[in-house]
Amino acid sequence: MIKMNTSSRQISRIISLISLGLLIGIFLISFVSAAQNSDVCKTGCPGNCGGSDWNIGLPDGVTCTGSVTTAGSGAAMENDLKATLIFGGISGRLEPESPGSLATFNKFCQLYTGDSSAYATYGRVHRYCGGGNNNFWWDGSQWNFKAYTAGKLNVQQVTCATNCKPINVVCKSDSDCNDNNPNSEDKCLNPGTAQSSCQHNPIVCLSDSQCGINAFFGNNFCQNNNIFQNFITYHCNNPGQTNSFCSNSVSPDQKQDCGTSSEGNFGADYCKNNNVYKSRTNHNKGCLSGACFDNAVTEEQLAETCANGCSNGQCSTPVINCSSNSDCGTDIFGDNFCQDNDIFKLLSRKICVNSGTPQSFCITSIVPQLSQDCGENSCDNFGANYCKNNNVYKSRTCNDKGCSNNLCFNNQKTDEQLVQTCCSSQVCSNGQCITIPPTPQINCTSDSQCGTNIFTGNNFCQNNNVFGNFITYTCINPGTANSHCSSSTAAQLKQGCGNSSCSSFGANYCKGKDVYHSQTCYNKGCSTSLTNSTCFNNSVLNETLVKQCSDTCSNGKCTASPDDGDRRARPNQPSEDIRYDKRASDKNNETEINQEQTIKLSTNQENNEENIISTIILTGETSSTQADLLLASKQSSSSFQSFFKSFFSSIWSWIILVIIIILIIALIVFIFRIINPITPDKRRK
């Protein structure tokens, strides 16, 4: 039987305490990491096609000495090969709105930098506009993704802090230095750093009440027509701070409001001296010798002077013929007519003269009114000179506008003018007179006399086709005295390489106990070597699961076993979280699959394994288990190698290894003590 002495038990207790301390430290570090900024839209979310900065920052109590930013064309993560390999060979961006998004970004930085202590400190947030991409997130054990289009937030660039380690801080804020003494100011010096410390400064006063009691004193007096009295107020300046002190101030304070002088409402109108009057009672209020007063005064006003006498508070009303133009009738328009080369109408307007008076009367005024502006005569600019009858001419188009038969017209005509008359020794050519030389020397009469058009130099790729530089010889002004040869070189298509495409799926066939069909996809384009450029046409066979049979497959169709009456569905169905919706029509599925497969074709046969994995995931026509197994087999070896290479590259990795060994030893001792407890009899032995 194994016996443990006293020293062995003490060593066991020490190892257990060390293990407990390490577990508490790991918990505190994970708790501190929550201090990173998880609000992706703290400074405002971007609109469509827009971007914004997400300053994540470091966790409290952590310091880092290095920094790494993702690469890629246009600062886009999907163009960074290193990031694509982390996602299993599938390009995409990070998902900022998933639960635990900080864990996703910290995990990405640890894999991207190969540093298990790395943190994400910055992300460039973008909102998809016209197109879309794959958004990836970490669920704690594996990467997941979904394809999104316009309107979805994503992070296209990440900055990672490396070589991070925790720091020992006494305080992070003033609240950490609270000594529960209200008469002292608690300060945290150098908060959140290794040099942090607490300082307690004395405070003179915390509130105004500690400096004195506010109160009235002295006699009442008048101010602003109200009763006032002096009032002393005690103040605690800078309360609760080390520079606090007491002071007082005296100011007049209102004790009674004597009211505001006011004017009463006028009563009903009444007749007085054959005119209309109205009256009201006004109150004159104020303060005199420290006391309020209120004096009432009656005010009478002339409301209206009556020309024809007053009755029942109103002036007597005379007979009025009209009060406005509408009392005289409705304005009427006549027929169209031409005037000043525009269209007019006669307007019969009804007018009330001296409206609203006993002298009012109606008249009719007939005035012409513009109905349509026919425009002004105009001419275009003269065009280029031209030859006619061996002379130089120029012409332009003129518009003759006006009114005829009560309608607008626009007649166009050509204005041709002689610019120059060519003499007998001249000929008109290209809109100018040219003197004919006595003995003209003609350099060329056709393009063929200047040289043979031909390709020159090496081929090159352009727009995924084979192009070459083609030199063309031209005879300028052929057969004339000013003829001469010219050449130009331009890129010209030599061979069209065609477009990448996939053939139609063939007939269904059985493989194992499921139904499959296949198609051949061709990736076409242009490639450049050291000396020349040529077309390429790489083909790849795409085999796709059509249907999973619950029993067996025969002649490309699912068949049922005679003894299987249960006909239960197979449990291994495609996952819907990262695969396309299979509830659409077969025709739409085939179109989307062909498009995705064409994008994923590779011209390098060494990448066939990655292409097959990408095709299985993107088609959505095989089980999630098969896709996960293929991705896991691809990722396991590279992830395992990169982990050990990065793990043993720093002193912190060796420290973590020693801690793990200590934890394992403590666990073995703990299990041993449970299996072989030490009884009092064993201790006596």
SENU-96676 format. One record per residue: x, y, z of N, C-alpha, C in turn. Coordinates in pm, whole numbers, plus 50000, padded with zeros to 5 digits. Each point is the difference from the previous one (the first is absolute). Example, Ala and Ser with C-alpha at 12.3 -4.5 7.8 and 13.67 -1.06 7.14 Angstrom:
BEGIN
513194943150780499115011950000500905012050000 499655010549928500825011950006499235010950073 
//
This chain:
BEGIN
500854988050000499155012050000500895012650000 499555009949919500785012449990499705008950119 501045005650064499835009050114500545013849965 499315010050051500425013949978500455005850132 501225005850008500495006350120499495014350008 500405006950106499525013750024500495009649893 501264998949957500535009149897499274998249868 499604987649968499264997749875498655006850005 499354999450118498705006650012500145015149989 501055005650056500225014549989500255004149855 500814991949931500255003049857498704999449922 499154990350033498704998849932499145012350024 499995005050127499205011950029500535012249924 501345001549995500605011549930499644999749852 500104988049940499664998849856498535003249977 499114995750092498575002949986499745014950009 500695007150096499815014550012500515007349876 501144995649946500535006349877499014998249886 499454988049987499024997349892498775008850015 499495001450126498845008650024500305014449964 501215004750035500385013849966500065002149850 500554990149928500075001349853498615000649938 499084991550052498625000149947499355013550025 500215005850123499445013350029500595010549908 501324999249971500655009749910499444999149859 499804987349953499434998449865498605005949994 499214998050111498655005750003500045015249995 500945006250078500095014650001500415005449865 500934992949931500435004749867498854999449902 499224988950005498844999149909498965010350034 499855003550132499045010350038500455013849952 501335002750010500545013049956499805001949852 500094988949923499885001449855498665005449959 499014999050094498685005349965499985015049995 501145006550042500035014549998500225005549861 500224991349899500135005049863498665005749953 500055009549906498795006449947499314990649902 498834994550041499254990749913498945007049918 499865013450017498985007549924500575003949865 499624992549895500575002449866499545013349942 498855004950046499465012749945500025011050105 501015000050090500065010250105500115013949942 500715001349888500155013149934499075001549881 499004991049989499045000949890500244989549894 498914992949963500114989749896500065006649862 500814994449909500085005949865498764996749918 499705008649902498934997149905500494990849890 499124997449901500364991249890501265005149931 500954990749974501275002849932500925008750086 499615003150126500825008550084500834991850099 500905006850071500864993450098500155008550125 500404993650110500265007050125501064992350078 500615007050101501064993950081499404994250127 500414987750031499614993450125501254998750085 500175009350096501164999850089499704990650116 500424987549987499704989750100500835002350125 501285002649983500875002550114500454987350070 500915001750095500524988850078499194998150127 499964987850055499354998150130500755007850108 499275003750105500655006750113501034990650062 501125005850042501024992150067500844991649907 500025003349870500794992549902500875009849922 501244996549975500895008249918500594991349891 500185005849881500524992849883501105008349936 500974993249935501145007049940500034999249848 499154991849938500014998349854498635002749940 499995001349866498735002649930500114994449858 498914993649953499934994249864498645003549942 499965004649873498765003449929499844990749881 498754995549977499744990949887500335007049869 500474991849904500385005249868498834998249904 500304999949868498954998149899499815012449917 499724997949871499775011249908498815008150046 500175013550004498935008850043499684998450148 500994995150081499814997750144498804991050025 499684990949906498874990950013500514986350042 499424994450106500484987650059499864988249904 498965000549911499834988749909501154998749901 500815010649984501164999549911501294996350074 499894997050129501164996150082500044984750006 501004993849934500104985549993500124993950139 500725006750091500194994750134498674999050074 499135010349984498684999650062499134989249936 500104998549867499214989949930500354986050049 501304997350027500414986950050499434997450140 499875010450083499394998350132498564995349987 499285005249896498604996449977499864987249917 501064992149989499924987349928500025001649850 500655010549949500105001849855498845007549940 499085005150083498845007549950500235014750033 499955008649898500225014350023498775006350063 500215010550080498875006950062500495010350100 499055005150082500295010250101499454995450134 500245007950105499574996450135498625005850030 499204992550077498635003850039500075008250129 499605013150000500135008250120498794999650093 498874993849958498775000950077499594986650060 500854989749994499674987150059500225000650151 499304991150078500254999550146501474996950027 500595007350095501414997750032500925004049887 499725011649936500815004049885501465002550040 500265004650125501395002150042500774986950000 499324989050039500684987049997500384996249858 499135003449902500304997249859501255007649956 500075013050032501125008249953501304996450073 499934997150133501214996050073500524986649949 499064990649971500404986849948500675001649863 499435008749916500585002249867501445005550014 500215009750091501335005950017501014989650050 499564991150090500914989750051500444990749888 499054996249909500344991249888500805007549895 499655012749974500655007749893501465003150035 500235003550129501375003750041500804988350053 499304988650032500704988950062500395002950144 499375009950063500305004250137498754997750084 500064990450094498824996750080499635011350097 500895010050018499675011250089499485012249924 499764998649868499605011449917498555004050027 499735013149982498655005650012499715008449876 498695000949963499585009249895499805013850061 500635010449939499905013750053499275009649907 499844996349873499365009249904499354991849888 498855004749951499344993949885499425010849910 500184998249869499405009249902498644994449961 498915006850044498634995349976499525005149865 499324991549925499495003549866498604994149984 499195006349920498664994849969499934996849851 499684987349970499924995749860499015008949924 500355003449875499095008149919499454991849884 500675000649882499464993149882500204985050003 501074995250068500294985849999499904994050139 500804989550028499974993650129501204990950016 500034992550112501134991150028499604990950115 500974991550041499784991050113500445006950129 499164999150107500335005150133500294988250091 501214999850067500424988950085499905004050147 499664990050088500045002050145500454987150068 500575001350119500524988850078499004996750110 499534987250006498994996150099500614993550123 501345000750013500664993950113500744987249965 499604993749887500684987649960500354999649852 499295007949917500274999849856499515013049937 500465002249875499585011749922498694996949926 499095009650001498764999049924499905012149908 499214998749895499835011749911498644999849934 499595011849957498795001949920500305009849887 499314998249889500165009249887498985011250013 500485012549996499125011750011500145008849876 498975008449978500025009549889499865014150054 499445009149919499965014350034499315002450134 500545009950077499395004350124500564993350124 500874989949988500524992650116501345005950045 500165001550133501285004750055501044988949993 501275003949982501114990750000501255007450042 501054992850036501315005850034500994995149897 500565009549921500874996349889501495000950036 500355005850113501415001250040500094999950152 501034993150055500164998650145501465002950036 500205007350111501345002050056500114992050129 501064992150011500204991050114501205004850082 499825000350134501115002850092500654986850040 501354999749999500724987750031500945002150119 500574988850047500915000250116499335006750120 498774995450035499215006150107500224992550132 499935007450112500124993950131499275008750101 499514994050110499285007850102500965008450084 499485010950055500815008650087499315000850137 500815002450104499485000850137499655014550029 498725002850025499545013750026499385000650139 500325010850074499405002350131498585005249984 499795009149903498675005649977499845003449853 498774999649956499675003649861499205012949993 499335003750108499215012350005499965005050144 499465012150021499925005750134499154991550093 499014992849944499114992050085500754988550067 501124995849941500794989350061500725004850127 500105013150022500725005750115499065005150109 498734996249997499025004950096500344995550142 500195010150093500304996750140498795002350089 498805002149936498735001850073500035012050092 500835010049971500065012450078499495011349911 498815005550030499455010349912500815012949999 500825002450100500795012250008501404998349941 500154990349913501284998549930499734997149853 500905005049917499894997749857500914988249963 499414989649941500734987849966500445000849855 501324999049976500565001249865500844987749967 499854995449875500834989149949501055006249908 501274999350043501095005549921500504989549900 500255004449876500444991049891499064987949988 498685002449984499034988950001500294990049889 499794987150034500114989349902501424996449963 501015005250071501394997149968500674993450121 501214995049976500754993750109500425010350105 500045013049963500405010650093498795006050073 498804994049989498805005650061500104999650153 499405010250068499965000650146498845008850043 499574999050127498875007750053500515011850084 499255011249991500335012050078498715005550057 499975003950130498815004950069500265014450045 499305009749942500195014350029498835005050085 500275008750105498935005050088499085009749925 498695000350042498975008549939499425009050110 499905013549975499495009750100498504998550017 499244999549891498554999350010499464991449887 498844993950029499344991549901498735006449945 499385009250075498755006449957499915013950059 499055008149949499805013750048499585000450147 499254989650044499475000250137501124999750104 501194995049965501124999750094500625013850019 499635009949917500595013450008499105010050071 498694997450021499095009250067498574997949956 499045007350067498574998849970499575012449923 499434998049881499505011149919498785006250068 499895014050000498875006550070499845014549952 498725005750018499725014249975500515008250120 500345012849973500355009050110499755014449952 499765009350100499745014149967498535002649969 499645012949959498635004349971499644997649854 498664999649976499504998849863500255012949924 500134999049867500155011849915499444996649862 499725010949921499404998349867501094998849894 499794990649909500924998349886499224993549887 500095006149880499274995149883498504998850028 499455009950084498575000350032499554987750078 500924993150073499674988850087500735001950133 499594992150103500605001150133501224990850006 501175005350040501254992550011500565001150141 500954990550035500745000450125501364993549973 501025004950068501334994449980500064985650051 500704991249924500094985750033501474995849991 500504993850112501394995450003500034985149965 500914996349909500114986149952501434995250022 500134988250062501304993950025500294989649893 501254999949953500394991149889501214991550039 499964987549955501194991450006500574999449859 501135006549980500625000549869500834987349976 499894994849880500684987549963499704989050101 498694997350028499654990250105500574986249967 500454993350107500514986449985501384999349939 500695011649982501335000149941501015005650100 501264997649973501045004550094500135015150004 499595007049895500085014649999498675006450039 499144992950074498715005450043500215010450111 499075010350003500045010150105498615006350010 499715006850118498695006150024500025014849966 498855005049954499835014349973498525003250014 499655013350004498595004150006499795012149912 498745001849961499645011449916498665005450046 499845013549989498765006850038499385005949876 498724997449980499305005249882498555002450035 499375010249935498575002350026499184988649943 499044995050080499164988849958498545004250013 499214996849898498585004050000499244992150104 499245007550087499184993650101498534999849962 499545010349922498595000549959499905006249862 499214993649913499745005249866498775008950007 500165013149973498885009450007499114999349877 500334991449906499164998749881500425009849892 499474997949881500325008349885498805008549962 500265012749970498915008749954499374993749877 498675000449994499294993349891498865008549950 499624997249875498855006549938498884989949988 498805004150045498864991049995499474998449859 499084990749982499384997749870498915010549975 499905004549875498955009649964498644993250007 499035007750048498634994950003499325001849865 498714997849993499235001149875500005014549953 500055001649865499965013649942498655006550033 500055013650011498765007550028500075013349924 498845006149983499905012649924500165012050095 500775009649954500205012350075500355011049899 499215011350002500215011249908499954995249854 499034990749968499794994749864501224992549946 500904995950089501154991749962500054987550089 500864990649964500114987550077501175001350098 499764996750130501015000450104500114986350068 501154998250074500204988150084500835004350120 499914992350113500725003650123500474987350071 501015001850093500554988950079500595005650128 500274990850099500595003850128501444995050004 500985009050024501424996650006500495000550144 500984991250033500564999450135501475004049994 500365010450080501375004850010500594994750130 500944989849990500554993450117501485003350015 500504999250127501415002650024500334999650147 501215005250035500494999950138500365014350040 499655003750128500295013450051500324998850148 501205004650041500444999950140499944986050059 500394990249922500054986250049498664993350008 498965005649935498674993950001499425000349860 499104990549968499384999049867498775009049993 499655005149878498765007749978499364995249870 498635002649986499244996349880498935010749978 500175008949896499075010949969499224996649874 498635001050006499134996849885499605012949930 500095000349860499665011749920499134995549882 498895007549970499114996849887500495007549876 500164992749888500495005849873498894998849895 499665011749933498985000049894500665004049868 499684992549888500595002649869498915001049895 500275009149897499125001149884500304988149909 499014991149977500204988049918499795003049853 499025008349963499725002649859499225013149987 500425008349902499275012349969498974996849892 498745002950026498914996149909499615011849912 499934997649868499595010549906498495001249991 499324988650034498545000049986499314997350133 500655003150114499404998250131500334986650060 499574997950128500314987850075498724994150054 499944986450004498824993250052500444986650057 499634997550132500324987350067501504996849993 500825010250023501454998050002500614997949863 499285002749892500534998349865499635012149916 500905003149901499695010849907498924995649903 499105009049964498954997049902500654997549865 499544989249925500644995549876499285005649879 500725006949905499375004849875499994988749896 499325002649883499954990349890501335000149926 500624987549982501294998549930499784991049879 500405004749878499794992349877500944987949990 501255001950037500964988749995501095002250103 500474988550051501095000450099501294994349944 499954991949895501204994149938499714997449853 501054996549923499844997349856499074988349974 499974990150094499154988249979498525003650002 499655011650064498595004250001499555004749863 500965002849909499655005449868499924989149893 500374987550031499924989349902501334992749985 500074990749900501174991449978500785004749878 501365000150012500855003649887499854989649889 500005004349870499784991049886501125002049899 500604988749950501005000349894499334998249865 500495007549896499514998549864500844990149921 499894999949866500744990949913501445004749983 500884990449951501395003349972500105009249878 501065008650000500315008149883501485003250004 500565003249884501425002949988500275014850026 501065002550080500425013750029501474999550036 500825008649931501455000550022500634986249984 499494991949902500504986649969499884990550118 499055002450094499674990850108498484998350003 499504990150078498574997450011499465007350122 498945008249981499345007450107498534996050008 499385003350117498564998650019499465013050060 498755003849963499355011750060499374996050132 500335007450109499474997350132499015010950038 498744995650024498975009350049500024999450151 500565010450064500205000050145498955008850067 499304994850104499005007350077500695006950117 499775013350017500685007950101498975007850080 500164999750139499165007850090500735012950036 499445011449962500605013150028499415005450130 500895005850087499585005250131499314989050082 500654988250004499384988350063499695002850146 498834995150046499585000850140499505013550043 499775009349906499505013450036498675002449928 499265009650049498735003149930500235004649856 501245004349965500305004549865500534988749911 499934987350046500544988749922499154997349878 500724995349887499304995949878500914990549922 499444992149903500724989949924500295005049859 501224996149945500355002749861500624987449940 500064999449866500644988849928501185005449921 501214994050025501225004249932500474988649910 500195003149867500444989849904501465002849967 500894990150031501445001549977500534987249935 500975001349905500634987949943500984994050102 500054986650005500874993050094500764989049926 501334999250024500844990149933499564985950040 499784991449898499604986250023501154990449972 500845002749893501134991149965501085008249931 501244998550048501165006649939500514991049888 499975004649875500414992049885501525000049981 500755007550078501454999949990500535010649905 501365001049994500675009949918500724993349884 500165007449888500774994849886501454998050044 500624989149950501374997050038500684991949892 501345000250001500804992149906501084992550078 500314987649959501094992350059501345005849957 501084995450060501345003949957500324993949864 500855007049924500424994649871500814987350022 499774990349912500774987750005501355001749932 500714988849982501325000449937499875003849852 501045006749948500015003649857500004987449914 499405001249881499944988649908500145005449857 500264990849907500205003649859498704998549922 499735009849913498834999549912500335008349876 499874993549880500305006849873501435005750002 500944992450061501425003750009500225013250074 499045003350093500145011650088499744995550144 500375008650099499844996750141498705006350051 499154991850061498735004550055499924996050148 499035006450069499614995950135498505001750012 499364992550091498555000650014499614998250146 498755003950029499424998350133498504998749986 499354995150110498554998250001499375011450079 499005006849939499305011250064498554996150026 499475004750114498624997250040499215013049994 498965000249915499105011449986498744997150081 499855006650118498904997250092499035011850002 498724996750027498995010550008498624994150018 498965008049972498604995950019499255002349869 499204990049960499205000849877498754991750020 498865005749961498704993150014499784995550145 500365008850094499804997750143500804988150053 501074995749929500864989050042501465004049985 500894994350083501435002449989500594991649887 501025005349930500684992349896501505001650020 500774990249943501464999950004500494994549867 500395008849907500464996049867501535000349998 500614988549962501454999049993500465001549855 501125007049982500585001649868501525000450013 500674996649891501464999649998500545013049943 500895006450076500655012549958501404996549951 500215000249867501304996549940500685012849952 501325001350034500745012049964501334996249936 500385007949894501294998049934501105005950087 501024991750033501115004450084501175004749915 500354992449893501175003349918499794994449860 500385008149898499954995649860501404995849959 500154987249960501304994849960500315004449856 501265004649974500405004449866500264987849911 500365002849873500154989149902501164990750033 501035005150071501164991650033499834992850134 498785000850055499734993750129498894989749987 499984991050096498944990150008499504999950145 498704998150016499424999850135500074985750054 500574998650119500144986850063499885001750151 499124991850061499805000350146499685014050050 499175007449926499535013050044501025011049990 501004998749913500975010749982500574999649858 500405011949952500595001149866501474996050007 500414990949913501384995049998500585002849861 501195006050000500675003049872500574987249942 499724997649871500474987949934501465002149961 500934991650051501415001549962500204996349854 500965006549933500214997449857500424985649974 500884994950081500454986149981499844992750134 498804995650032499794993550130500774986950011 500584997650118500704987650029499154991850097 499544988749954499114991550079500844989350068 500004999750136500784990350075499344986350006 498674999750007499304987150006498585002049951 499474988849947498605000249952499144990050075 500614990950076499234990050075500814995950123 499294993550096500654995850125501074989449974 499804991449898500934989049976501395005149960 500085012449947501305005549961500845004250122 499355000850116500715004750119500574988450084 499534987849978500514988650076498924989450017 500424988550051499074988850020499584999650147 498695000250021499484999250137500334986350059 500524999750125500474987450056500085001250151 499874988350069500214999650146501505001350029 500325006450113501405001850038500164997150148 501134994450039500284997250141499314987250048 500054997650134499414988050060498535002150030 499284988850010498615000450041499905003950147 498825005050041499775003150140498524998150031 499684998950131498624997650044499295013350025 498755000849952499175011850024498554995549996 499235003750108498594995950010499864984849989 501014992450054499984985450001500014994049859 500555007549900500194995049865501435003249957 500454993749888501365002149950499995011849904 500805010250027500115011949917501465001149951 500195007949893501325003449950500015014349951 501175006149995500135013649947499994999249846 499055007149938499814999449855500345013749941 500985000349906500425012649938499245001749869 499395011749983499175003049882500615011949926 500214998549870500575010649914498875006749925 500035013649995498935007849939500595010749909 499385001849885500365010949907499085011750027 500565010950050499225012050031499895008549872 498755004849971499735007849877500554992749877 499554987549977500564992149889499765006949865 501034999249911499895005249864500075015049990 500355007250109500095014649997501445004250027 500255012949979501365005050017500454999350146 499045000950095500374999550141499784986050059 500034989949915499884986250049501294996050072 499844991850105501154994850071499574987450077 500984991950040499744987350068500055002050153 499174992350067499965000350146499734985850050 500474997150121499764986750059499545001750144 499214990350046499515000050138500004985750052 500274998850130500034986850064498954999550110 499194989249998498934998650099499824985350033 499494997650123499734986250042498824994549922 500144987549949498944993949918499854985450041 498734995650007499704986350039500584990249898 500784990150050500544989549914499264986850019 499574997650125499304987450026499075002150118 498704996949981499055000450109500064987050079 500255001150132500164988050082498664994450048 498915007049976498694994950041499705003150146 498774996850041499555002750136499934986950079 500315000750130499884988350086498544995750007 499754987050001498634995049999499974985850055 498814995450026499774986350045498964993449910 500224987349965499034992749920498774996850084 498934995949936498804996050072500274987050076 499304998250112500144987750074499524988149917 500744988950007499604987949929498914992650074 499704988249951498954991850062500404996150142 499014998450087500254995850138500544985750001 500854996950099500534986450014500174997350149 500204987150031500114995750139501474999750041 500255004550124501334999150058499794997050147 500484987650040499654995550134498524996850002 499285006450089498554998050005499265013249978 500685010249937499385012949974500045003149850 499235010749961499885004049860500945011849976 500834999449896500935010649963499785003649853 500505012049961500215003249860501255008849991 500575001149879501275007049984499995008549875 500945009449995500175008849885501485003749989 500405004349883501385004349976500035015249991 500865006450079500145014550000501355003849937 499995010649917501195004349928500375014150045 501225001550048500525013150040500925005049887 499525010149927500725004949883500585013950028 501105002949932500595013350016501355000749930 500795010050038501305002749936501075000150108 501144993549972501125000050094501275004349928 500905006250077501235005649943501214992550056 500874995549910501264993950040501125010349985 501244995450005501135009349989500085006349862 499594992549896500215004849863498725002549923 498874994350045498805001149916498764998450089 498825002949941498714998450067499124990949916 499344990450064499144990449929498724997950078 498994994149930498744996750063500154986950079 499214998650105499954987350071498544996150018 499774987050015498654994550020500134988150095 499815002350130500114989450100498614994950035 499864987150005498714993950031500064992850133 498864999550070499904992850125498624993550008 499964987750049498744992750011499355003450133 498765004649997499255003650121498914989750023 500184992350105499004989850034499175005350117 498664999549987499105006150098498954990150047 499784999650132498954991650056498645005749964 499154991849939498645004349961499014996850110 500094987850056499034995950101500614989350087 499775000850130500394989650092498854990050015 500274987649968498964989650004499914994350141 498774997850044499804994050132500314985250000 499934993549881500264985549992501164997549904 499684998249873501014996949899499775008349876 500944999149902499915007249873500134990149886 499195002249894500044991149882499675008249877 500884999149896499775006949873499795015150020 500785005850090499935014450019498775004450077 499324991250071498815003650076500054993050135 499365006050103499894993850131498954989049995 500324988650058499044988850006499874995750144 498864994050032499714995750138500254985250015 500554996350116500184985950030498654993850032 499764987549957498674993750023499664998950148 501014998350087499704997950142500005012950079 500165011149936500065012950071498715007549982 499064998150090498725007149993500035012950074 501035001850080500085012150081500305012249917 500924998849897500375010649906500285013150075 500874999050098500355012250075501065007949925 499975013050018500995008749934501354998150065 501055000449920501364999050052500355012650080 500694998250114500235011850087501045009549948 500864995349909501135008449956499555009149887 499355010950032499495009449901500875012449995 500005007249889500865012049989499635010450103 501025006150060499795010750097499585012649928 499015007350061499495011849934500675012850047 500944999050096500605012550049501075005449909 500734991149922501055005249911499794995249858 498844994149969499764995549863498825007449940 499985000349868498955007249933498664992750015 498905007049993498654994850016499704990149889 499704987250037499734989849901498514999449965 499205009450059498584999549970499655007149872 500975006549933499735006449871499874989449893 499595004149879499814990649890501324994349955 499974987549938501234993349955500715008449897 499245007249916500645008049896500805011350058 499435006850102500745011050063501204994850075 499854988350069501144994250071501134997049905 499654994149880501064996449906500725012349949 499265011049976500635012449952500945005750105 499535000550131500855005550106501214991350023 499834986749992501134990850022501035001849892 499545001149871500945001849889500815012850018 499305010850046500735012750019501044998650109 499644994050114500954998850110501154990749963 499704988849923501064990849964500965006449901 499475008349910500895006649903500985009150071 499545006850108500895008950076501094991950071 499654987950049500924992250081500944991049919 499935000249862500894991649919501455004450018 500914990949996501435002950017500764994649882 500975007749951500844995549889501144991350049 500234998850127501094992150057499424987150054 500464988649948499474987150040500304997050148 501045006750059500344997350139498935005350094 499125009149954498955005750084498664993249982 499984988049935498734993249974499284996650130 500804996550104499364996150125499255011750061 500615012249997499315011750053498805003649915 500124998349865498865003149912498824990950031 500284986950023498914990650029499335003850132 500815003750102499435003950129499125012349982 500505010349926499215012149979498734996949926 500064991049898498824996649920498964993250087 500454990850089499054992950087499295009850091 500745009550059499375009450093499065009349927 500435005449885499215010249931498784994449931 500064987349946498834994449931498914996950098 500354996250126498964996750096499324987049969 500564991349910499344987749961500674987850059 500735001350111500514988550075499845003250146 500194990650085499745001750143501055008850063 499625006850109500965008650071501114991750060 499764987450035501054991450057501104997649899 499604997049872501024997949897500835012549979 499365011749991500745012449980500925003050115 499504997650125500845002850117501204990650005 499794987049962501114990550002501085003949901 499575004249878500985003949899500765012550043 499255010050057500675012250047500924996950117 499554991150089500824996750117501274993249958 499924990849900501214993249955500975009549935 499485010449934500865009949937500655009050102 499205003650106500505010150094500844993950112 499774987250033500594994550121501525000249995 500584995549884501454999249993500655013750004 499475009649920500605013449998499815007250132 498794998750065499775006650128500894994150107 500194986449997500824993350100501455004649989 500525000849875501395004149979500215014550040 499075009049958500175014250033499895002450149 499144991950069499865001850146501314997150070 500654988249970501244996450069501135009249960 500005004749875501075009149959499945013150076 498765005450018499855012750072500074998350150 499564988050049499924998050145501385000150064 501014993449937501314998950060500955011149955 499465011049945500865010849950500205011050102 499354999750119500145010650099500134994050139 500575007950095500184995650138498674997750069 498955007749960498674998250061499444986149968 500344994949881499524986649965500614989750094 501315001550033500644990550093499415001350140 499695012550043499385001850132498654993150007 499205001749893498674993549997500164984850005 501034994549930500234985650001500324995250141 500865007650073500354996250138498765000350089 499145010249982498775001150080499104987949974 499884995949874499154988549966500544987450067 501354998349999500604988150063499705000050150 500115011950066499715001150144498544996350027 499085005049915498574996950017499764985149987 500674993449907499824985549980500504992450124 501185004450054500534993450121499035001950117 499465012250016499055002650108498764991449986 499534998349878498824991749975500284985350036 501214995249966500364986050033500054998150152 500625009850070500074999050147498615000350062 499135008849947498635001150052499244986949981 500124993949882499324987249974500574989050091 501345000350020500644989850084499485000950145 499835012450048499525001750138498564995750015 499215001349895498604995250006499974984850004 500864993949916500024985349994500584994150129 501065006450055500684994850119499975010650111 498865002050063499945010050108500894996150118 500535010350071500914997650114499174999650127 499854988650061499234998150125500905002250120 499405001850119500845001750121500934988350025 499554987849962500864988350020501245001149913 499785005149873501155001349909500975010650051 499445010750059500905010450050500864994650115 499414991750087500774994550111501104990949951 499744992949893501044991549944501105008349939 
//
